[in-house]
Amino acid sequence: MLVSQILKSKSDDAVVTSAPTLLISEAARMLSEKRIGTLVISKDGKTPIGILSERDIVRELGNQGAGCLSMTVDKLMTTKLVTCSRDDRADAILQQMTDGRFRHMPVLENGALVGLISLGDVVKARLSELSMEKDALQGMIMGH
């Protein structure tokens, strides 16, 4: 299965972005209100320069306390982005996410953000693919 197929299957393919100057407190509010785990950080809403996860915020709260809430997201965001394209295979993306221990990956086309896939999206797609393969094999064995 390709990333493009995963993006098509998502009920909401909008990517929530924020400016690098957004306060961590505001980022936490956005994550909570939208019930999402990650913000893609971008100056123009199209070119990602970083990613901020709820895990990043919790880690900094543990290190520094509530004082981090007045910091801007560019101070906490991950800047070494691992991205993919619509043509990448889901199994390769799953391996990258597992090896890198991260749960969200921006999807780029010609350097522009076209989507965001989560580990859950990829696992759901793989399970669906495996189920179809199982059904096909059972049909072959049963002679259908």
N, C-alpha and C positions, 0 to 999 in steps of 0.2 A: 504494500500500500504506500502511496506517495503522500507527502505533506499536503499537496493540493487537495487530495481527497479528504483528509482530516479537516482542513479548513472549511470545505464545502459542507461537511456534516455537523459543524458547530452551529448551535442555535443562535449565537451572537458572535459575529466575527469582528466586532469593533475592538480596537486596541485602545486601552486607556493610557494616555501619555500625560506627562507633566513637564513643566519647565524645570531646569536645574535649580532655580531660585525658590522653589516651593519649600515651605517649612516642613520638617519631619512630622510635626503635629497635624498639619493639613494633609500630608500624604497618608498618615494613619487613618484620618477621618475618611478620606476618599476610598481607601482599601476596605474599610469597614462598611461604608454606605453602599458601595458597589458589590460587596461580597466577592472580592477578588484577592489574589495573593501577590500581585506584582504590578508595578507601574513601570512603563518604559519611559525613560527620561530623554527628552528631545527639545532642542531649541525651537524647531520649526514644526513639530508634530509629525514629521516624515522621516527624518534621519536620526536614528537612535545613537545616543552618546553614552548611555548607561542604562542600568536596570536596578530597581530597588524592590526588594521583597519584604514581606512582613517579617521574615526571619532576620533580615539585616537590621530592622528596627528593634526587634526583641533583643538581639545580641548586643546592640549598643545601649539599650536600656539597662541590661544586666551589667555592662562594663562601667557606664558613666551615670546611670540614673536618669531622672526626668529632665535633666539639663539638656540632653540631646534633642529633645522635642523642639527646641528653638533653633536648631541647626538647619541648614538647607540640605536638600536631598543630594546635591552634588558632593557633599562631604561623606555620605555613606554609600552612595550607589556603587555598584560593580561597574568598572569601566572596561574590563576585558571581556567584551561580549562574545558569546558563542552563538552564532546565528546559523540559519539554514535557508534553503530556497524551497520553492514549491515542488521542485523536481527531486528533492531528497527522499530517500526511502525511510519509512517509519521505523523499521528495525535498526537502522543505523543511528537514527535520532535517539531512540530508546537507549541504545548502548552509550552514546555520548552523554546523555543526561544522567544515566546511572554511574558512569565512570567519573563524571565531573561533579556529581552530587548536587545537581540543581534541578529545579522543577519547571522552569519556563524558558522558552527559546523564541526570540523574535524571528519572524520569517521576512526575509528581504528579497526584493527584486530590483536589480540595478541600483543597489544601495538604499532604496526606499522601503520603509516598513509597510508590509502588506498583510501582516497577521501576527498572531502570537499563539503558540501551541504550548500546552502544559503536559506534564508527565501523564496526568490522568487522561488527556485527550489521546495520547499515543498508546497508552495501555488499552483504553477502550477500543481503539481502532485495531490493535493487534488481536485482542480477544475476539472481535467480530470476524476478523480474517481467519483466525484459527477455527472458529466455529463453522464457517463456510467450508473450509478445507475438510473438517471432520465429516460434515454432512455429505460432501462430494465423495469422500472415500467410502463412507457407509453405503451410499447409493451404488457405487461401483461394486462393492462386495456383495450387496444384496441383489445386484443385477437390475437395478432400476435406471 
